[in-house]
Amino acid sequence: MPKKRKQYTQEFRESAVKLITEQGYHITEAALNLGINASMLGRWKREIESGWSSGSASASGKDLQSEVTRLRKENHRLKLEREILKKAAAFFAKESGCGIK
């Protein structure tokens, strides 16, 4: 009877690779601690670094770009609101005789 291959989630793979890239573990040490083969962990690292891992890099890139666009629009709107409030504060200060400019 053939042995069923264990499937690992993308989140698990990314966490395993972060042990190597961010926390300084060696591939063999991280693989041993996780109970997986070192060559598999090395392959995951190469795949994630090259952006090949199931297209998640391009999807997150699109998400990031749309977020940047949204934040730029919001930033512009907030700057306009701030200028309006400055002018209103100066107007009312002038009307009431306060020394605020």
N, C-alpha and C positions, 0 to 999 in steps of 0.2 A: 504494500500500500504506500503510495507516494506521500511524502511529508508536505503538509500545507504550509505555504510560505506566509510568514507573518507580515502584516501590513502596518506601517507606521504613518501616523498623521503628519501633515505638513508642519503643524505646530511643534510636534515632537522633534522632527528633523531640524527645524530652525533653532530650537532650544539646544539641541545637541551640538550644533555647529557653533552656537554662541559660547559654549563652554571652551571651545578651542580659540575662537577669534577674539572674544572679549575677556575671558577669564584666564587665559594663558595655559590651559591644560594641553598636554600632548595628545595627539589623536589616539594613541594606544591606551593612555591612562583614562581618557574620557569614555572610550568605547568599553573598556573593562568595567568602569563604574556603572555604565548604562546597560551592560549585558548584551552588547551588540558587537558585530565584527568590525575591526578597525578599518578594513578596506571599504566597507559599506559607509562608514562615517566619513572617510576621505572622499568618497564619491559624492556624498551629500554636500560636503563642503565645496567641492568643485562646481557642482550643479548650482548651488545657491549663489556662489560668487560670480558665475557666468550669467546668471539671470535666467537659466533654462528651466528652473523648477516650476513647472506647470503654469507658466505665464503670469504668475502672481506679481512679478516685478513690473510688468507693463500695466497691469490693472491698478496697482498701487500708484504708479506714476500718473495715470489718468486721474485718480482720486486726488492726488496731491496737487496736480495742476488746477483742477476745478476748485479745490479749497483755496489755493493762492489767488485765483481770480475772484472768488467770493470775498476773501479778506481784503483785497485791494479795493473793491467797490465799497465795502463797509468802511474802510479807512478813509476813503475820499468823502463819503457821506458824513462821517464823524468830524472831519476837518471843517467841512462847510458848516455844520451845526455849531461847532466851537466858535467860528468866526461870527456867526449870527449872534450867538450869546454874548460875545465880547462887545459887539456893537450895541446890543440892547442894554448891557450893563453900563456902558459908557453913556448912552443916551439918558437912562434913568438916573444915573449919578449926577449928570449935568442938570437935569430937571429938578432934582431934590436939593441941589447945592452941596452935596458931599464932595469931598476932595478926591474921589476915586477916578482914575483915568484908565 
